[in-house]
Amino acid sequence: MDQRLQHHSNAGQNQAHRVCIVDDDAGVRDSLHALLESYGFEIREFDSADSFLKAPLGYCCLVVDHRMPVTKGLDLLELLRLGGIDTPAILMTDKDEPNLAVRVAKAKCVAHLVKPISETDLVQGIRRACDGLHCAD
């Protein structure tokens, strides 16, 4: 297993409402944080895939931007899947890219949302993930 995944493979299962936002844009993170917190979710924010991978915590859903420097969002999800971590994820992109569809499906994303993101679609996707008790093991 990739050393960066150790914290996540040992995360607790009692984090049914914890959502992680991984996006390099502070404004997007802040907006999503405020929105999702208003729905009762506990939010953790990360400005990169690497900072997320270094943080030991449990979570029920990951909301990740695809276009980030260094490690792209979909690359992060594929790394998690290869490490045996099947935590539900929502991938955000700035445009619909046909080439991503197959990779998104293989990464078992709960949703693939194109910006500007629908509040309803985002919240429903997170609720499906959290209510399904798909917390990180």
PATORVO-705919 format. One record per residue (C-alpha): x, z, y; residue number from 0. Coordinates in nm, 3 decimals. Layout:
<rs>
      c1      c3      c2   i
       X       Z       Y NUM
...
</rs>
This chain:
<rs>
      c1      c3      c2   i
   0.000   0.000   0.000   0
   0.121  -0.081   0.350   1
   0.261   0.241   0.503   2
   0.045   0.191   0.811   3
  -0.268   0.231   0.598   4
  -0.189   0.575   0.452   5
  -0.383   0.769   0.717   6
  -0.689   0.554   0.667   7
  -0.694   0.563   0.290   8
  -0.710   0.944   0.306   9
  -0.975   0.968   0.576  10
  -1.272   1.200   0.520  11
  -1.622   1.093   0.426  12
  -1.798   1.324   0.673  13
  -1.762   1.086   0.967  14
  -2.100   0.915   0.940  15
  -2.132   0.850   1.313  16
  -1.772   0.791   1.421  17
  -1.704   0.441   1.548  18
  -1.362   0.303   1.638  19
  -1.326   0.041   1.909  20
  -1.008  -0.166   1.893  21
  -0.966  -0.389   2.197  22
  -0.673  -0.451   2.430  23
  -0.906  -0.477   2.733  24
  -0.960  -0.130   2.883  25
  -1.274  -0.244   3.064  26
  -1.434  -0.363   2.742  27
  -1.338  -0.041   2.564  28
  -1.481   0.170   2.846  29
  -1.807  -0.026   2.854  30
  -1.853  -0.015   2.478  31
  -1.761   0.354   2.472  32
  -2.028   0.443   2.729  33
  -2.290   0.224   2.563  34
  -2.233   0.349   2.209  35
  -2.200   0.711   2.316  36
  -2.544   0.681   2.478  37
  -2.677   0.598   2.130  38
  -2.523   0.914   1.986  39
  -2.213   0.767   1.823  40
  -1.881   0.951   1.839  41
  -1.628   0.700   1.973  42
  -1.254   0.664   1.930  43
  -1.074   0.392   2.125  44
  -0.753   0.209   2.047  45
  -0.575  -0.052   2.259  46
  -0.413  -0.231   1.965  47
  -0.424  -0.270   1.590  48
  -0.097  -0.080   1.562  49
  -0.226   0.222   1.757  50
  -0.535   0.224   1.533  51
  -0.324   0.214   1.217  52
  -0.119   0.513   1.333  53
  -0.421   0.738   1.388  54
  -0.540   0.960   1.102  55
  -0.919   0.980   1.116  56
  -1.236   0.896   0.931  57
  -1.489   0.647   1.063  58
  -1.803   0.466   0.954  59
  -1.751   0.143   1.145  60
  -1.478  -0.047   1.323  61
  -1.559  -0.267   1.623  62
  -1.260  -0.492   1.677  63
  -1.177  -0.772   1.917  64
  -1.020  -1.074   1.754  65
  -0.803  -1.192   2.044  66
  -0.542  -0.921   2.091  67
  -0.170  -0.958   2.140  68
   0.064  -0.898   1.844  69
  -0.193  -0.832   1.568  70
  -0.523  -1.017   1.593  71
  -0.844  -0.836   1.504  72
  -0.911  -1.042   1.194  73
  -0.551  -0.988   1.078  74
  -0.614  -0.612   1.106  75
  -0.929  -0.638   0.895  76
  -0.752  -0.847   0.632  77
  -0.472  -0.590   0.618  78
  -0.725  -0.310   0.566  79
  -0.900  -0.506   0.290  80
  -0.571  -0.580   0.114  81
  -0.502  -0.205   0.126  82
  -0.832  -0.135  -0.047  83
  -1.007  -0.006   0.266  84
  -1.359  -0.148   0.284  85
  -1.485   0.028   0.596  86
  -1.751  -0.192   0.759  87
  -1.635  -0.385   1.062  88
  -1.780  -0.587   1.344  89
  -1.557  -0.863   1.479  90
  -1.593  -0.964   1.843  91
  -1.470  -1.302   1.964  92
  -1.472  -1.473   2.301  93
  -1.591  -1.802   2.150  94
  -1.739  -1.921   1.824  95
  -1.459  -2.068   1.617  96
  -1.568  -2.254   1.303  97
  -1.230  -2.190   1.140  98
  -1.293  -1.815   1.148  99
  -1.615  -1.821   0.945 100
  -1.450  -1.817   0.603 101
  -1.200  -1.546   0.700 102
  -1.477  -1.336   0.857 103
  -1.678  -1.360   0.535 104
  -1.378  -1.264   0.320 105
  -1.308  -0.967   0.548 106
  -1.663  -0.846   0.473 107
  -1.764  -0.811   0.837 108
  -2.103  -0.653   0.902 109
  -2.133  -0.888   1.199 110
  -1.937  -1.152   1.389 111
  -2.045  -1.131   1.752 112
  -1.956  -1.378   2.026 113
  -1.913  -1.242   2.378 114
  -2.115  -1.166   2.577 115
  -2.235  -0.936   2.300 116
  -2.599  -0.845   2.256 117
  -2.645  -0.469   2.281 118
  -2.916  -0.486   2.016 119
  -2.701  -0.681   1.769 120
  -2.405  -0.447   1.817 121
  -2.603  -0.125   1.780 122
  -2.800  -0.255   1.482 123
  -2.479  -0.363   1.310 124
  -2.319  -0.024   1.363 125
  -2.631   0.157   1.243 126
  -2.638  -0.056   0.927 127
  -2.275   0.033   0.865 128
  -2.314   0.405   0.932 129
  -2.650   0.445   0.758 130
  -2.510   0.271   0.454 131
  -2.258   0.555   0.423 132
  -1.971   0.309   0.410 133
  -1.725   0.561   0.550 134
  -1.354   0.524   0.487 135
  -1.250   0.695   0.163 136
</rs>
